[in-house]
Amino acid sequence: MLDPFTILATINTLTSILVELNKVRERDLLAQRHRLVPASDDGISLARLEELLINNCDKLKEDADKLHRQLQKMSKPENRGEHLMNHVKLLVKLRPLQQSHDAIKERLKEFQHQKLSWDRQTISGNILFLMRRASEPNAPHSQLEEPRTACTRTTSFSAFSAPPVLNSGVHESRLKSLFVAIRTGNLEDVQRNLEYSDIQLNDPSTFEQNLPAILVAVKTGRIKMVELLLQHNADISLKNPEGQSALHIASLSRADDMVDFLLEKGANPQISDNYGRTPLWYAAYGKCSDRAFNALLHAHKPTGISESCGESDDKMPTPLWAAAAGGLLGRASALLNHDDDVSVRDKNGRILLHRTEWATSATLTELLLNHGADPWTKDNLGKRLPLHRAAEQGRLDICVQLLEAMIQLGTRSRAEAVNVQDSQGLTPLMCAALNGSLPLVVYLAKVWNADVTLQDIHGNDAFYCACAKGHDPVAVFLLGSGASINRGNLDGNTPLHIAATHGHEKIDDP
């Protein structure tokens, strides 16, 4: 049990520390440091140390005065028990406080040692200005000039090189209190914790499980909390381990008001995550509301909308691709009206016009063609046109649009358009025959006069392709359109032979 003598001994310890601190103030060592040593030498670290000294000195005086006032009341026996309990609670906090100020005493000894050398130095040319500033003892520390190289808002590790003065346990306790207050929406507790100089919001060492405080606040959806952190220089561009920024989190959370607020505060809508995806990409894919999509779209620079997401996303490299894949043609149209680029390719060299497999591809094709997409674009793998892709999927509706667009360009003839071959020699008619789409085969052969005699690099024609896949109606139609039943390929196999091999003997019937 603590007795008054133990408490009095503690007071003596605190008093001795106060004496040392008062000596520093009386001798004006801090002002001497400003006058005699140029700020460019180590101004940043010294300024932070000064701030820690001043804050801890004021806090120590406050605690000591409070303890002294309470001890005076112990002169009355009837109050002794009550006040001893109060002092027990106060002294629980005394140990880390003493450790902190022991560290301060060591720093003060260094200052006293440096004072001897400072007095021998020649005062620099700007001493008059510095002395005038030093003569204002009540001037707040924030008014002192900082070096021009100092940065008030940065994520660089070098900005957090101030000497550690506080006990690590105290620092961790403050951080825990800060994040609890952020999650519970307690603005007063957050404000109180941010007043401690050891809380640096942009320092990775202060993150909770690699999450900066600003991202935790955004996830709660509390705009006032985010605003408070920004007022204390929280970096709005900080990311989580997945590379997502505050704007990513707000848009994915469908927090429309938060998205508007962050954009107003200067959040970059073109910042990308670890997959190369921007907030607008996720919005285009349908991960946020129409309101947030429109806000992000109008905040986006037109030159940055079509920036590719890179190799990590080879299927949907831009927001336009994402909108198309998500079936959100309204958002795709908005992106196109905002000058999105229709010629962006994926890693296989395909443009969006090649993606003919979606349910919305027919409408998408019309939209892309109206915005200048080139139907003659070949991919990197098989030198295939969008027409080849549409034909092999039996998309008559898309083939009609593509063929019309191909000849409207005026660079090729109708025969060149309908009989165009890929790197394997396949024509659109062969692709349609392999798919077994009789309506498309009839359309190509009758409307566009597709050549049924053309062969691929293996010597196979459209009739052979239909026989090989067992598409009897298509084979019968092609046979009646001039295809030869006895024509062999480079391996010597005829359509009749391949039909018999696969059990399709009725093709040769009249």
C-alpha positions as CSV (number, residue, x, y, z in Angstrom):
1,M,0.0,0.0,0.0
2,L,1.4,3.4,-1.0
3,D,1.8,5.8,1.9
4,P,2.2,9.6,1.9
5,F,6.0,9.3,2.1
6,T,6.2,7.3,-1.1
7,I,4.0,9.9,-2.8
8,L,6.2,12.6,-1.4
9,A,9.3,10.9,-2.8
10,T,7.6,10.8,-6.1
11,I,6.9,14.5,-5.9
12,N,10.6,15.1,-5.2
13,T,11.5,13.1,-8.4
14,L,9.1,15.2,-10.4
15,T,10.3,18.4,-8.9
16,S,13.9,17.6,-9.8
17,I,12.9,17.0,-13.4
18,L,11.0,20.2,-13.4
19,V,14.1,22.0,-12.2
20,E,16.1,20.7,-15.1
21,L,13.3,21.7,-17.5
22,N,13.0,25.2,-16.0
23,K,16.8,25.7,-16.4
24,V,16.5,25.1,-20.0
25,R,13.7,27.6,-20.4
26,E,15.5,30.2,-18.2
27,R,18.7,29.9,-20.2
28,D,16.7,30.1,-23.3
29,L,18.7,27.2,-24.8
30,L,16.0,26.5,-27.4
31,A,16.1,30.1,-28.6
32,Q,19.9,29.9,-28.6
33,R,19.8,26.8,-30.8
34,H,17.6,28.7,-33.3
35,R,20.0,31.7,-33.3
36,L,23.3,29.9,-33.5
37,V,22.7,26.8,-35.7
38,P,21.2,27.3,-39.2
39,A,17.9,25.4,-39.7
40,S,19.2,23.6,-42.7
41,D,21.6,21.5,-40.5
42,D,19.1,19.5,-38.7
43,G,16.1,21.8,-38.4
44,I,13.4,19.2,-38.9
45,S,14.5,16.8,-36.2
46,L,15.3,19.6,-33.7
47,A,11.9,21.3,-34.3
48,R,10.2,18.0,-33.6
49,L,12.3,17.5,-30.4
50,E,11.4,21.0,-29.3
51,E,7.8,20.3,-29.7
52,L,8.0,17.1,-27.7
53,L,9.9,18.8,-24.9
54,I,7.4,21.7,-24.7
55,N,4.4,19.4,-24.7
56,N,5.9,17.0,-22.1
57,C,7.0,19.8,-19.9
58,D,3.6,21.4,-19.9
59,K,2.0,18.0,-19.2
60,L,4.4,17.2,-16.4
61,K,3.8,20.6,-14.7
62,E,0.1,20.0,-14.9
63,D,0.4,16.5,-13.3
64,A,2.8,17.7,-10.6
65,D,0.6,20.7,-9.7
66,K,-2.5,18.5,-9.5
67,L,-0.7,16.0,-7.3
68,H,0.7,18.7,-5.1
69,R,-2.8,20.2,-4.6
70,Q,-4.2,16.9,-3.6
71,L,-1.4,16.1,-1.2
72,Q,-2.1,19.3,0.7
73,K,-5.5,18.0,1.4
74,M,-4.1,15.0,3.2
75,S,-3.3,17.1,6.3
76,K,-6.8,16.2,7.6
77,P,-7.0,12.6,8.8
78,E,-10.6,12.1,7.8
79,N,-9.7,12.7,4.1
80,R,-6.5,10.7,4.1
81,G,-8.1,7.4,3.0
82,E,-10.1,8.9,0.1
83,H,-7.1,10.9,-1.2
84,L,-4.7,8.0,-0.9
85,M,-7.0,6.0,-3.3
86,N,-7.0,8.9,-5.7
87,H,-3.2,9.0,-5.6
88,V,-3.0,5.3,-6.2
89,K,-4.9,5.8,-9.5
90,L,-2.7,8.7,-10.4
91,L,0.5,6.9,-9.6
92,V,-0.5,4.0,-11.9
93,K,0.3,6.4,-14.7
94,L,3.4,7.7,-13.0
95,R,5.9,5.0,-14.2
96,P,5.6,5.6,-17.9
97,L,5.6,9.3,-17.2
98,Q,8.8,9.1,-15.3
99,Q,10.4,7.0,-18.0
100,S,9.4,9.6,-20.6
101,H,10.9,12.4,-18.6
102,D,14.0,10.5,-17.8
103,A,14.6,10.5,-21.5
104,I,13.9,14.2,-21.6
105,K,16.5,14.7,-18.9
106,E,19.1,12.9,-21.1
107,R,18.2,15.2,-24.0
108,L,18.6,18.2,-21.8
109,K,22.0,17.2,-20.7
110,E,23.0,17.0,-24.4
111,F,21.7,20.5,-24.9
112,Q,23.7,21.7,-21.9
113,H,26.8,20.1,-23.3
114,Q,26.1,21.7,-26.7
115,K,25.6,25.1,-25.1
116,L,29.3,25.2,-24.3
117,S,30.2,24.9,-27.9
118,W,27.3,27.1,-29.1
119,D,28.6,30.1,-27.0
120,R,31.9,29.9,-28.9
121,Q,30.3,30.1,-32.3
122,T,30.0,33.2,-34.4
123,I,26.4,34.4,-34.6
124,S,25.1,34.2,-38.2
125,G,24.0,37.2,-40.3
126,N,20.3,36.7,-39.5
127,I,20.7,36.9,-35.7
128,L,18.7,40.1,-35.5
129,F,15.6,38.5,-36.9
130,L,16.0,35.3,-34.8
131,M,16.6,37.3,-31.6
132,R,13.4,39.2,-32.3
133,R,11.6,35.9,-32.7
134,A,13.2,34.5,-29.6
135,S,12.1,37.5,-27.5
136,E,8.5,36.3,-27.9
137,P,8.4,33.5,-25.4
138,N,4.7,33.0,-25.7
139,A,4.7,32.7,-29.5
140,P,3.3,29.2,-30.4
141,H,5.8,26.8,-31.8
142,S,3.9,26.4,-35.1
143,Q,4.8,30.0,-36.0
144,L,8.5,29.2,-36.1
145,E,9.9,29.1,-39.6
146,E,10.6,25.7,-41.1
147,P,13.2,25.0,-43.7
148,R,12.1,25.4,-47.3
149,T,12.9,21.7,-47.9
150,A,10.4,20.7,-45.2
151,C,7.2,19.0,-46.4
152,T,4.0,19.5,-44.4
153,R,2.4,16.5,-46.0
154,T,4.3,13.4,-47.1
155,T,4.4,9.7,-46.9
156,S,8.2,9.6,-46.9
157,F,9.8,7.6,-44.0
158,S,12.4,10.4,-43.5
159,A,9.7,12.7,-42.3
160,F,9.2,10.6,-39.2
161,S,12.8,10.6,-38.0
162,A,12.2,12.5,-34.7
163,P,13.9,11.0,-31.7
164,P,11.7,8.6,-29.8
165,V,10.9,10.1,-26.5
166,L,7.7,8.4,-25.3
167,N,7.6,5.0,-23.9
168,S,6.5,2.5,-26.7
169,G,3.7,1.2,-24.5
170,V,2.3,4.7,-24.2
171,H,2.6,5.2,-28.0
172,E,0.8,1.9,-28.7
173,S,-2.0,2.7,-26.3
174,R,-2.6,6.0,-28.0
175,L,-2.7,4.4,-31.4
176,K,-5.2,1.8,-30.2
177,S,-7.3,4.5,-28.6
178,L,-7.2,6.5,-31.9
179,F,-8.5,3.6,-34.1
180,V,-11.2,2.7,-31.6
181,A,-12.4,6.2,-31.6
182,I,-12.4,6.3,-35.4
183,R,-14.4,3.1,-35.7
184,T,-17.0,4.3,-33.0
185,G,-17.3,7.7,-34.5
186,N,-16.0,9.5,-31.3
187,L,-14.7,12.8,-32.8
188,E,-13.6,14.2,-29.4
189,D,-11.4,11.2,-28.6
190,V,-9.9,11.3,-32.1
191,Q,-9.2,15.1,-31.7
192,R,-7.6,14.4,-28.3
193,N,-5.3,11.7,-29.7
194,L,-4.3,13.7,-32.7
195,E,-2.9,16.4,-30.4
196,Y,-0.1,14.1,-29.3
197,S,3.0,14.9,-31.4
198,D,3.9,11.2,-31.7
199,I,0.8,10.4,-33.7
200,Q,1.8,10.8,-37.4
201,L,-1.2,9.7,-39.6
202,N,0.9,9.1,-42.6
203,D,3.7,7.1,-40.9
204,P,3.4,3.4,-41.8
205,S,4.4,2.5,-38.2
206,T,1.2,4.0,-37.0
207,F,-1.0,1.9,-39.3
208,E,-3.3,-0.7,-37.9
209,Q,-2.7,-4.0,-39.7
210,N,-1.3,-2.1,-42.6
211,L,-4.4,0.1,-42.8
212,P,-4.0,3.9,-42.5
213,A,-6.4,5.8,-40.3
214,I,-7.9,7.6,-43.3
215,L,-9.0,4.3,-44.9
216,V,-10.5,3.1,-41.7
217,A,-12.5,6.3,-41.4
218,V,-13.7,6.1,-45.0
219,K,-14.8,2.5,-44.5
220,T,-17.1,3.7,-41.6
221,G,-18.8,6.2,-44.0
222,R,-18.4,9.1,-41.5
223,I,-17.6,12.2,-43.5
224,K,-16.9,14.4,-40.5
225,M,-14.4,11.9,-39.2
226,V,-12.6,11.8,-42.6
227,E,-12.6,15.6,-42.7
228,L,-11.1,15.8,-39.2
229,L,-8.2,13.5,-40.3
230,L,-7.7,15.5,-43.4
231,Q,-7.4,18.6,-41.3
232,H,-4.5,16.9,-39.5
233,N,-2.8,16.3,-42.9
234,A,-3.8,12.7,-43.5
235,D,-2.8,11.7,-47.0
236,I,-5.9,11.0,-49.1
237,S,-3.8,8.9,-51.5
238,L,-2.7,6.3,-49.0
239,K,-3.5,2.7,-50.0
240,N,-4.4,-0.6,-48.3
241,P,-2.3,-3.8,-49.0
242,E,-4.4,-4.4,-52.1
243,G,-3.5,-1.0,-53.4
244,Q,-6.9,0.5,-53.0
245,S,-7.2,4.1,-52.1
246,A,-9.9,6.0,-50.1
247,L,-11.8,6.6,-53.4
248,H,-11.7,2.9,-54.2
249,I,-13.1,2.0,-50.8
250,A,-15.8,4.6,-50.9
251,S,-17.0,3.7,-54.4
252,L,-17.0,0.0,-53.8
253,S,-19.0,0.6,-50.6
254,R,-21.6,2.5,-52.6
255,A,-21.0,5.5,-50.3
256,D,-22.1,8.2,-52.8
257,D,-21.8,11.1,-50.4
258,M,-18.3,10.0,-49.4
259,V,-17.3,9.7,-53.1
260,D,-18.4,13.3,-53.7
261,F,-16.6,14.5,-50.6
262,L,-13.3,12.8,-51.5
263,L,-13.4,14.1,-55.0
264,E,-14.1,17.6,-53.7
265,K,-11.0,17.2,-51.4
266,G,-8.8,16.4,-54.3
267,A,-8.8,12.5,-54.4
268,N,-7.3,11.3,-57.6
269,P,-9.9,9.3,-59.6
270,Q,-7.2,7.8,-61.9
271,I,-5.2,6.2,-59.1
272,S,-5.0,2.4,-59.6
273,D,-4.8,-0.6,-57.3
274,N,-2.5,-3.6,-57.5
275,Y,-4.5,-4.9,-60.5
276,G,-4.2,-1.7,-62.4
277,R,-7.9,-0.9,-61.8
278,T,-9.1,2.6,-61.1
279,P,-12.2,3.5,-59.1
280,L,-13.9,4.3,-62.4
281,W,-13.1,0.8,-63.7
282,Y,-15.0,-0.8,-60.8
283,A,-17.8,1.7,-61.3
284,A,-18.0,0.9,-65.0
285,Y,-18.2,-2.8,-64.1
286,G,-21.2,-2.2,-61.9
287,K,-19.6,-2.2,-58.5
288,C,-21.1,1.2,-57.5
289,S,-24.2,3.3,-58.1
290,D,-25.0,5.4,-61.1
291,R,-24.4,8.6,-59.1
292,A,-20.9,7.5,-58.1
293,F,-20.1,6.4,-61.6
294,N,-21.1,9.7,-63.1
295,A,-19.2,11.6,-60.4
296,L,-16.0,9.6,-61.1
297,L,-16.5,9.8,-64.9
298,H,-16.7,13.6,-64.8
299,A,-13.7,13.9,-62.5
300,H,-11.7,11.7,-64.8
301,K,-9.4,13.3,-67.3
302,P,-10.4,12.1,-70.8
303,T,-6.8,11.2,-71.6
304,G,-6.7,8.8,-68.7
305,I,-9.9,6.9,-69.2
306,S,-8.5,4.5,-71.7
307,E,-5.3,3.7,-69.8
308,S,-4.8,0.0,-69.8
309,C,-4.9,-2.0,-66.6
310,G,-1.9,-4.0,-67.8
311,E,-1.1,-7.7,-68.0
312,S,-2.8,-8.4,-64.7
313,D,-6.2,-8.0,-66.3
314,D,-5.9,-9.2,-69.9
315,K,-9.6,-9.6,-70.4
316,M,-10.9,-6.1,-69.4
317,P,-8.1,-3.6,-69.7
318,T,-10.1,-0.4,-69.5
319,P,-13.4,0.9,-67.9
320,L,-15.1,0.6,-71.3
321,W,-14.2,-3.1,-71.5
322,A,-15.5,-3.5,-67.9
323,A,-18.8,-1.9,-68.7
324,A,-19.2,-4.0,-71.8
325,A,-18.4,-7.2,-69.9
326,G,-20.8,-6.3,-67.2
327,G,-23.6,-5.7,-69.8
328,L,-23.9,-2.1,-68.7
329,L,-24.3,-0.5,-72.1
330,G,-25.6,2.7,-70.7
331,R,-22.3,3.2,-68.8
332,A,-20.4,2.0,-71.9
333,S,-22.2,4.7,-74.0
334,A,-21.3,7.3,-71.4
335,L,-17.7,6.3,-71.5
336,L,-17.7,6.5,-75.3
337,N,-19.3,9.9,-75.2
338,H,-16.4,10.9,-72.8
339,D,-13.9,10.0,-75.5
340,D,-13.0,6.6,-74.4
341,D,-10.8,4.8,-76.9
342,V,-12.4,2.0,-78.9
343,S,-9.0,0.8,-80.3
344,V,-7.5,-0.4,-76.9
345,R,-6.4,-4.0,-77.2
346,D,-6.1,-6.8,-74.6
347,K,-2.9,-8.8,-74.4
348,N,-4.0,-11.0,-77.3
349,G,-4.3,-8.0,-79.6
350,R,-8.1,-8.0,-79.6
351,I,-10.2,-4.9,-79.6
352,L,-13.6,-4.8,-77.9
353,L,-15.2,-5.4,-81.3
354,H,-13.8,-8.9,-81.2
355,R,-15.9,-9.7,-78.1
356,T,-18.9,-11.1,-79.8
357,E,-19.8,-13.8,-77.3
358,W,-21.9,-11.7,-74.9
359,A,-25.7,-11.4,-74.9
360,T,-25.4,-7.7,-75.4
361,S,-22.7,-7.9,-78.1
362,A,-25.0,-7.0,-81.0
363,T,-26.0,-3.7,-79.4
364,L,-22.4,-3.2,-78.3
365,T,-21.1,-3.8,-81.9
366,E,-23.5,-1.1,-83.2
367,L,-22.3,1.3,-80.5
368,L,-18.6,0.7,-81.1
369,L,-19.0,1.0,-84.9
370,N,-20.8,4.3,-84.5
371,H,-17.8,5.5,-82.4
372,G,-15.3,4.6,-85.1
373,A,-14.2,1.0,-84.2
374,D,-12.3,-0.6,-87.1
375,P,-13.9,-3.8,-88.2
376,W,-10.8,-4.8,-90.2
377,T,-8.7,-5.0,-87.0
378,K,-6.8,-8.3,-86.7
379,D,-5.8,-9.9,-83.4
380,N,-2.3,-11.2,-82.6
381,L,-3.0,-14.9,-82.3
382,G,-4.7,-16.0,-85.5
383,K,-4.9,-12.7,-87.4
384,R,-8.6,-13.0,-87.0
385,L,-11.1,-10.2,-87.6
386,P,-14.2,-9.6,-85.5
387,L,-16.1,-11.2,-88.4
388,H,-14.3,-14.5,-87.9
389,R,-15.2,-14.4,-84.2
390,A,-18.9,-13.6,-84.8
391,A,-19.1,-16.3,-87.5
392,E,-17.7,-19.1,-85.4
393,Q,-20.3,-18.3,-82.7
394,G,-23.1,-18.2,-85.3
395,R,-23.9,-14.6,-84.6
396,L,-25.8,-13.6,-87.8
397,D,-27.0,-10.3,-86.2
398,I,-23.4,-9.2,-85.6
399,C,-22.1,-10.5,-89.0
400,V,-24.6,-8.4,-90.8
401,Q,-23.4,-5.3,-89.0
402,L,-19.7,-6.1,-89.5
403,L,-19.9,-6.8,-93.2
404,E,-21.8,-3.6,-93.9
405,A,-19.3,-1.6,-91.9
406,M,-16.3,-3.3,-93.6
407,I,-17.4,-2.3,-97.1
408,Q,-18.6,1.2,-96.0
409,L,-15.0,2.0,-95.3
410,G,-14.4,1.8,-99.1
411,T,-11.0,0.2,-98.9
412,R,-12.0,-3.4,-99.8
413,S,-14.6,-5.1,-102.1
414,R,-17.5,-7.2,-101.1
415,A,-15.7,-10.4,-102.2
416,E,-12.6,-9.4,-100.1
417,A,-14.8,-8.8,-97.1
418,V,-16.8,-12.0,-97.1
419,N,-13.9,-14.2,-98.1
420,V,-11.2,-12.8,-95.8
421,Q,-9.0,-15.5,-94.3
422,D,-7.2,-15.7,-91.0
423,S,-3.7,-17.1,-90.4
424,Q,-5.1,-20.7,-90.7
425,G,-6.8,-19.9,-94.0
426,L,-10.3,-20.0,-92.4
427,T,-13.0,-17.8,-94.0
428,P,-16.2,-16.6,-92.2
429,L,-18.1,-19.3,-94.2
430,M,-15.8,-22.0,-92.9
431,C,-16.3,-20.7,-89.3
432,A,-20.0,-20.7,-89.7
433,A,-19.9,-24.2,-91.1
434,L,-17.9,-25.4,-88.2
435,N,-20.5,-23.9,-85.9
436,G,-23.4,-25.5,-87.8
437,S,-25.3,-22.3,-88.2
438,L,-27.4,-22.9,-91.3
439,P,-29.0,-19.4,-91.3
440,L,-25.6,-17.7,-91.3
441,V,-24.2,-20.1,-93.9
442,V,-27.1,-19.4,-96.2
443,Y,-26.7,-15.6,-95.6
444,L,-23.0,-15.6,-96.5
445,A,-23.4,-17.9,-99.5
446,K,-26.6,-16.4,-101.0
447,V,-26.5,-12.7,-100.0
448,W,-22.8,-12.1,-100.1
449,N,-21.8,-14.9,-102.6
450,A,-19.2,-16.4,-100.3
451,D,-16.8,-18.7,-102.2
452,V,-17.5,-22.3,-101.2
453,T,-14.4,-23.6,-102.9
454,L,-11.8,-21.8,-100.8
455,Q,-9.5,-24.0,-98.7
456,D,-7.6,-23.4,-95.4
457,I,-3.9,-24.2,-95.0
458,H,-4.8,-27.9,-94.6
459,G,-6.8,-28.1,-97.8
460,N,-10.2,-28.2,-96.1
461,D,-13.1,-26.2,-97.5
462,A,-16.4,-25.2,-95.9
463,F,-18.1,-28.5,-97.0
464,Y,-15.4,-30.5,-95.4
465,C,-15.7,-28.5,-92.2
466,A,-19.5,-29.2,-92.0
467,C,-18.9,-32.9,-92.6
468,A,-16.2,-33.1,-90.0
469,K,-18.5,-31.7,-87.3
470,G,-21.5,-33.7,-88.4
471,H,-23.6,-30.6,-89.4
472,D,-25.7,-32.4,-92.0
473,P,-28.1,-29.6,-93.0
474,V,-25.2,-27.3,-93.6
475,A,-23.3,-29.9,-95.5
476,V,-26.3,-30.7,-97.7
477,F,-26.8,-26.9,-98.4
478,L,-23.2,-26.4,-99.4
479,L,-23.2,-29.5,-101.6
480,G,-26.1,-28.0,-103.5
481,S,-24.2,-24.7,-103.7
482,G,-21.4,-26.1,-105.7
483,A,-19.2,-27.9,-103.2
484,S,-17.4,-31.1,-104.4
485,I,-18.0,-34.3,-102.5
486,N,-14.8,-36.0,-103.8
487,R,-12.4,-33.1,-103.3
488,G,-9.6,-34.2,-101.0
489,N,-7.5,-32.2,-98.6
490,L,-3.7,-32.2,-98.2
491,D,-3.9,-35.5,-96.3
492,G,-6.0,-37.1,-99.1
493,N,-9.2,-37.2,-97.1
494,T,-12.4,-36.3,-98.9
495,P,-15.6,-35.0,-97.3
496,L,-17.3,-38.3,-98.1
497,H,-14.5,-40.1,-96.3
498,I,-14.6,-37.9,-93.2
499,A,-18.4,-38.2,-93.1
500,A,-18.3,-42.0,-93.2
501,T,-15.6,-42.0,-90.5
502,H,-17.9,-40.0,-88.2
503,G,-21.0,-41.9,-89.1
504,H,-22.7,-39.4,-91.4
505,E,-23.3,-41.6,-94.4
506,K,-26.5,-39.8,-95.6
507,I,-24.7,-36.8,-97.0
508,D,-24.0,-38.5,-100.3
509,D,-27.6,-39.4,-100.8
510,P,-29.3,-37.5,-103.7
